[in-house]
């Protein structure tokens, strides 16, 4: 299983614009056949910072998500707004 947390930081005062773009990618991502979990969050203490928590059954499903038209549109539309993007892949140790 692929599990990840993505931290996305908008340029100062660009959080609202980025939030609107993020809202547009949530539903189509959740509708993907391979999507197990797709959650987007905004930091309480910094309105320019967003976190995604995602789960995909395998690398193929994750790769299909990244190649999807809605994800590619999100990346293109948000490119000028984002100052930092960091992906952390996770291994579940709670089992």
N, C-alpha and C positions, 0 to 999 in steps of 0.2 A: 504494500500500500504506500502511496505517496501522500505525505502530510507536510504541510508547510504553513509558515506564518510569513506574510509579506508586510514589510513596513514601508509605507510610502509617505514622503514628506513633500508638501507643496512649498513653493516659494512663499515668502511672507505675503500675507493678505490675499493669497490665491486659493485658500482652503474651500471657500464657497463654490468657486468654479470647479475645482477638482471634485467636490462632493457631488455635484450635479452629474459629472461624467461617470463617476463611480456608480451612482444610482442606476444609470443606464446599462451597466454591464452585469448587474446582479441577476436579474430574472433570466436572461438568456444563458448565463453560465449555469445557473441552477437547473435549467431545462436540458442541459447536455446529458446524454445517456450515461456517461461515466462519472458524473458529479455525485459524490457522496455527501459532501458538506461544502458550502460556500457562504461564508459570513464576512461581512464588512463592518468594521467598527471605526469610530472616530475617537481620538484621545480626548478625555475630559479636560486635561490641563493644557492642551495645545490643539487648537482647531485646524492647524495645518498638517496634522499627523493622522494617518489612517493605517489600520491594520486589517489584513485579510487572513482568515483561517480557512484553509482548504484541505479537503481529502479527496483523493482520486484512487481508484482501485489498482492502477498500475501506471507505468511510464507512458504507455500508449495513450491512455485516456488523458493524462496531463498534457502530452504533446499535442493531442487533438484540440484541447482547450486553448493552448497557446497559439495554435494555428487558425483558430476559428475567426470568422469575419468580425464578430462582435468584440473579441479580445483585441484583435489587430486595430479596430477602430478606436477602442479605449486607449490603447498605447499611443496611437497617432494623435488623438485629440488631447491627451494629457501630457504629451512630451514637453511642451513649453512651460507647463505649470509645475513640473516635478523637479525638485532640487536633489532628492535622494530616493533611491529605491533599493531595498535590501530583502533578499529571500533567505529564509532559514528553513532548511528541510529538517524534519523531526523524525526521531525513532521512538516509538511508544515503549516505555520501560515499565508501565504500570501493570502489565499482564503477569 
